[in-house]
Amino acid sequence: MLVNEMKKGQRGIMKGTGWEFEIQDNKKGIIRMALVHGIYSEIGSIYVDDIRALIGPDGEQMKPEFTPAQVKNIQRKNEALRFWS
């Protein structure tokens, strides 16, 4: 599923932590607002490349897919983060 097709209420699983999240906006791009259910439930911004799987209405897990423009922006973001770390 393309991450630009995610709508409010779309559920998924984060990379690394395995925490579940629920999208809270209908925007597009590489940064989305989400309610993350971790140690505490908090609303905040997440990067779409930190999504491991999206959960479909029937409970199946789908791999997130990115547009070419998103891939380019994700690469830029990762280069900037490597520069500052």
Secondary structure as the mmCIF struct_conf table of DSSP 4:
data_model
#
loop_
_struct_conf.conf_type_id
_struct_conf.id
_struct_conf.beg_label_comp_id
_struct_conf.beg_label_asym_id
_struct_conf.beg_label_seq_id
_struct_conf.end_label_comp_id
_struct_conf.end_label_asym_id
_struct_conf.end_label_seq_id
STRN STRN1 LEU A 2 LEU A 2
HELX_RH_3T_P HELX_RH_3T_P1 VAL A 3 GLU A 5
TURN_TY1_P TURN_TY1_P1 LYS A 8 GLY A 9
STRN STRN2 ARG A 11 MET A 14
TURN_TY1_P TURN_TY1_P2 LYS A 15 THR A 17
STRN STRN3 GLU A 20 ILE A 23
BEND BEND1 GLY A 29 ILE A 30
STRN STRN4 ILE A 31 HIS A 37
BEND BEND2 GLY A 38 TYR A 40
STRN STRN5 SER A 41 TYR A 47
HELX_RH_3T_P HELX_RH_3T_P2 VAL A 48 ASP A 50
STRN STRN6 ILE A 51 ILE A 55
TURN_TY1_P TURN_TY1_P3 PRO A 57 ASP A 58
BEND BEND3 GLY A 59 GLY A 59
STRN STRN7 GLN A 61 MET A 62
STRN STRN8 GLU A 65 GLU A 65
HELX_RH_AL_P HELX_RH_AL_P1 PRO A 68 TRP A 84
#
